[in-house]
């Protein structure tokens, strides 16, 4: 089989797999460039095929070109960010894996597979810019603002004046003894600056606790910043946390990360176990040494930041499966707080429901006075995989749909069936209607909706809980018009 035929097979295979792929021969001439790569780099296949890649991508310096490094230096590069202008001057940001192809100790080609993260990079830049302005405002006015949303709280995220609301211990509602024990432990944490590790299922109020600790302590007039470690691609998270130095990678600029922006204050690392294992070791070093080094930089920068880390699975389970470094866990767990799930403190359901009714009466201009006994029983019988957040959503829906009535009845309480890990489809699917494909599609659609609701709409967490790739879930969301 001739080389041309091999290339045709590889080209066809790459199109079927959907990976953006670029292959150059030993001289640097492009011998394969598929449609996925063309869409990613915003050029046509004809712009690249049969041409020296250095001619097509002249905006990338040789020292920063992953293809050049693979060809000339035999360097294998995995998951590296590149930020560059294409031949038409359009900005492109990718994550590249590039490998030299070696035969008989001779480099015969180099292959690059890339993912487009231009939109995600823009988003992360906006996050850092916003956080920086928040931190600057905090330093100037001694009135910091959090850029993160509350989780499982009972108050609105913003005040009537439009300012971002800070949460305090008076916003934490509950009378269950185990829950009050967690609150008491959090209140004691305000008297020091030790690291805090909070475990609680999704929707239990971890950030509400974190903000209360910050705004109840000595750092209350310093920045409170938050970052969900599962919401940002691994390749970008390091730069967001520690900042970047010009020249650190293609297109890198001098930018302070969250540690520098939160200096003197508190940094909430939500879902810290989603952080790459290697990055967890760097975080551990920062906690021990009290300084950071920007990505691509050589200068040590002293930082004074209190860390509050959260996870939504038992820490020991995360450690056992290799998602959380044990040494990092022990370093963070100076003050450990475990928040009970709502099904473990059912006595608080009526109290929380009453608070949510008052909140959404104000928001929607309703006059709901109470919950009927059977409606309350219905609320108390539910398992709440989404915890307090789910209860709030149920009450919000009930109040918003109420018309002239003053009592929420059983009919007003719309509780969708939930699917916890290890459970199977329940009675509403016992009766098969339509074809098998239609039947399975209905089950799939409902299960995805329930997990999405339980995770507060977070696609990354939902994909993880369902055991599927994020892009596959996004395809399903589009298919079923759920997103």
N, C-alpha and C positions, 0 to 999 in steps of 0.2 A: 504494500500500500504506500502510495506516494505522500510526501509531506503535505501537499495541498489537500489531499483527502483526509488526512489526520486532522488538519485544521478545521475542515468543514464539519467533521464529526464533533470536535471539541466545541465549535461555535454553536452547533445545534444543541449539544448537551447543556451548555451554559444558558441558553435561552429557556430551555425547559425547566432548569433548576431555578431560574429567576435571579441568580447572583450577578452582580455587576462585575465584569471580568475584563482584564486588559493584559495581553501577553506580548512581550517584545522579544526579538531574537538577540543573539550575542552582540550584534552591532547597534542595538537600540531601535530597530525598525519594528513598528507595530505589525504583528502578524495575526492578531485576533483582538477584536474590540466589539463587544456585543451591544445590543440595543439598550440593555439595562444600564450599562456604563455610560452610554451616550446620553440617556435621559438624566442620569445622575450628574454628569458633568456639563449638561446643557449645551451639547454640541451634537453634530451628526456623526454617524459611523464613518462616512466618507472623509470627514475632517481629520480622522486619525489613521485609518487603515493604510498600510504601505508607506507611512511617513515616519521619519525619526521622531521619537516621542519628545526629545529635547526641543524640537522645532515646534511641535504642537503645544507643549507645556513650557514655553520659554519663561513664563512668569514665576516658575518655581526654581530657586537656586539649586545647583547640583548638590550642594551640601545638605539640602533639606529634601531632596527628591528621593522617595522610597524606592522607586524603580532603579534609579541611578545607583543607590547604595547596594541594592541586590545584585546588579550586574557587575559593578566594578569592585565592590568590597566583599562580595559574597555574603552580604549581611541579610539575615532573615529578620523581618520586622513584623510584629503582630500587634494588631489593635492600636495603631498610632494615628493620632489626629493630624489632618492636614487642612489648612485653611488657605485658599489660593484663588486667583482670578483665572478664568478660562480664556481661550483665545479671543473671546468677544468682550472681555472685561467684566464678566459676571462673577459674583462671589460664590464660591463653592466650599463647603466644609464636609469632609468625609472622615470615616474611620477606615484605615487601610490595613490589610494583611498582605505582605509582599514577601515572596520567597524566590531565591535563585534556583534555577533548575540545572543541576550538575550531572554531567555524564562523563565517565572516565576522567574525573577530576578536572573537568573543563565546564565553565558556565556556558550553556548553550541557549539559555533564555531566562526570562524573569516573568513571573506571573503575579498579578495584583488583583485582589478581590476587595471591593469597597462597599461601604454603606453610606448613604446620604444622611447627614445629621445637620444640614444647613439650618433647618427650622428649629431644631432642638438647640443648636449652638446660639442662634439668635435669642431664643427664649432664656437660656442660661445667662447670656450677656445682660439681658434686660433685668433678670433676677438680681445679678450682682450690682448693676447700676442702681436699682431700686433700694437694695439693701444698703449700699454705700450712702445713698442720700438719707436713708432712715437713720443710719449710724451717725452721720454728720449732724443731723438735726438733733439727735439725742445728746451729742456732745455739746452742741451750742445752747440748747434750751433745757438740758437736763430733764427731758421728757421723752424717753425712747418709745418707739412704736414697733410692734411685731408685724412682720410681713406674712406670718403664717395664720391659718384659720384655726379656730378652736375645734376641739374634738370632744363631742359628748357634753358640751356645756349647756347651760340653761339660759344664757343671755345672748343678745345679738352681737354680731362681730363688730359692728360700728355704732357709735353713739349718734344721737339725733343730729349733731353738728357735722356728721360725716367722718369724724376722726376714728381711727382704728381703736377698738376698745381693748383695754388690758384686763385680764382676768385675775381675780383675787380669791382668797379662800371663802369669802362670803358667797361666791358664785357656785361653790361646790355643794350640792344638795344630797342629803341622805341621812338615815338614822341607823342603818344596819351596823352592828358592832364591829364586824371585820372591816367594813368600809371606813368607819370612823377611826379605826386603828391606823389605816393607811393615811388618812387625812392628818391625824396627829403626828405621824412620823414625818410627813411632808412639812408640816408647820415647824417641827424641830429642825429641819434642814435649812430653814431660813437664817439660822444663827451662825452658819459657817459657809465656806465656799467649796466644800468637798464635792467631788463628782457624784452624780445621782444616776441610778439605773432604775428605770421604771418598766415593769412588766404589766401588761394588761391587754386583753383581747381588743380587736378593732372596735372603736366606738365607746370604750369605757371612760374616756376622758383624760388620756395621758398628757395631752398638751395643756389642758386646763390645770392639771397638777403642776406641770413644768412652769407655766406662766405665774401661777400663784407663788411658787417657791421663789422665782426671780423677783417679782414685784412686792413680795413680802420681806425681802432681805436687804442687805446693805448695798447691793448692786442695782436697786430699783431705778436709779437715775442714769444707768448705763444701758447700752443696747441689749435688746433681747432679739436674737435672730434664730431662725429655724430652717432646717434643710431636711427634706425627706430623701433618704439615701436610696430608696427604691425608685424614685421618680426621674432620676437623671442617669443617662448611660454611664457605665463604668469609666469610660475613657475621658469623660468630662468632669466627673465628680472630684478628682484630685485637684484640678485647676480651680474649681469653684470653692473648695475648702481652703486651699493653700495659696491660691493666686498663681499668676503666670508672669514670666519674664520674657521680654522680647528676645526672639531667637531660640526659645526653648523648643518650639516646633514650628512648622510652616504656618505663617500668619499670626503667630503669637504676639500679644501686646503686653505692655506693663500694666498689670491689673492686680489690685489687692483682692485676696480671697476672704471668705467669711470669718476666718480666724482673726485676720487683721481688722476687719470691720467691727467685729464683736469685742475687740480688745477692751478689757475692763468690765465687760458684761458677761452675758450667758449665751451659749450656743446650744440649741436643741438639735440633736441628731436623731431624727425619727427613723425607725426601722434600721438601726445601725447594723444589724446582721446582714442587710442587703449590700453592704459595702464590700467590695472585693477583698479577698483575704490578704493580698499584698498591701492594699491600702490600709487595712486594719493595723498592720504592723507599723506603718508610718504614723498613724494616729496614736498608737501606743507610745512611740518615741516622742511625739510632741507632748503628750501628757506627762512623760517622765522628764524631759529636758526643758520644757517651757519655751521652746522656740520653734519656728517653722522656716521652711525654705521653699520659696516659690518654685513652681515647675519650670525647669530650665535655668533657674538662678543659682548663684553660688553664695549668696549672702544670708546669714542667719538673722532672723528677725524675732526678737523677744515678744512673747504674747502672754497676756494674763486673761485667760478665758475660763469660765466655769462651764463644764460640760454636763448636760443632762441628756442621757441616751435612753431611747425607748425601744422595746420590741413587743410584738403582739403574739409571740409564741413562748412557751416556757424556756428559759435560758439554757437549762441542761439539755433539752431536746435539740436546741440550735447548736450547742457545742458538740453533742454526740454525732450529729450529721455533718459537721465541718463547716457550718455556716457562720459560726462565731468563734473567734479565737479565745481560748480559755484565759490566756494572760491578759487580753484586753478586757474581758468580762470582769476579772478580779480587780483590775485597775479602775474600772468604771463603777463597780458595785461597792463603792465606799459607803454610800447610803442606798440601800435597796428598798424599793417600794413595790408592793404587789397590789394591784387594784382588782377587787373582785368583779366578776362578770355580773350582769344584771340578773341572770337566772340564779345566781348565788346570793342575791339580796332582794328577793321578790317583795319584801315588806316596803321597799322604797318605790315600787312602781306607782302606787297611788299618789305619793308625794311628788314624784317627778312629773306624773301626768298632770297634776294640778298646776305645777309651775309652767308647764308647756302650754296649757290652756290659757293661762293669764298672758303669757308671752304672745301667743298668736291671736288672742282677742284684740290686743293692742295693734298688732301688725295688720290684721284683716278687718278691723272694725266690727268684730262680732261681740255678742253678749252671751257667751256660754257660761252657765253658772255651775254646772256639775256634770258628773258622769253617772249614768244609770247603773244599778247594781250588776245587771247581766253584762253590760259593756265592760265594767271594771273586771268582772270575772274573766271575760274573754282576754283582756289585757294580761291578767295575772297568770293565765294558763299558757301563754305563748313562751317560747324558748329564747327568743332574741339573740340570734347569731350576730346581729349588728349592734347589740347592747343598747346603751342609752341613746346613741344616735338613731337607731332604728325606732325606738319608742318615740323619739321626738318627731321623726318623719311621719309616723302613724297619726300622732295627735295633730301635727300640722295639716295633714291631708283632711282629717276629720273636721277640724275647725274651719279650714278654707272652703270646704264643700257645704258646710252648714248654712241654712237659709235663715228662717225666722225663729227656729227652735232655740231654747235655752238649755237643753239637756242633751248631751251626747248619748245616743242609744247604741245598742248592739249593732244595728244596721249601719251606723256611721263609722264603726271601727273596722277598717279594711285591712286585714292581716293576710298577706300573701303566704302561701306555704313555703317553708324554708327547707333547704337541703344542706345539712351539715356533712362534713367529711365522713365517709363511710356509710351514709344513708342511701336509700334507694328511692325511686319514684314512688309516690304515695297514691292514695285511693282515687284522686281525680283522674288518673291515667289507667284505672282498671278497665275502663271501657274503651275499646279501640274503635276509632272512627276514621274512615278514609284509608289510604294505602299505608303500608308499613313505613315508608319514607316520610309521609306526612305526620304519622304518629310520633316517630322518633324526633322529627324536627320540632314538634310542639314541646316535647320533653326538653330538648336541648335549649330551646328559646327560653323556657320558664326557668330552668336551672341557671342559665347565664344571667337572667334578669335578677334572680334572687341573690346570687353571689355578688353581682354588681351593686345591688342595693345595700347588702351587708357590708361592703367595702366602701361605702360612701361615694360610689362612682369611680373609684380609683382603678384604672384598667390594669396597671402593673400588678397590684395585689390580687385582683380578680383572676388574672391569667395564672399567677403562681398558685393560688388556691385550687384552681381547676386543673392544674398540671398541664398547661398548654403554653405554646409560645405566644408572646404578646401580639405579634403580627397576625397570627392565626385567629386570636380572639378579636382583634380589630376587624378582620374580614367577617367574622360571625356577627359582630355588632352592626356592621353595614348591611349585611344580608338580612338580618331580622329588624333592621331600623331601630336599634336599641340605643344608639349613640348619636 
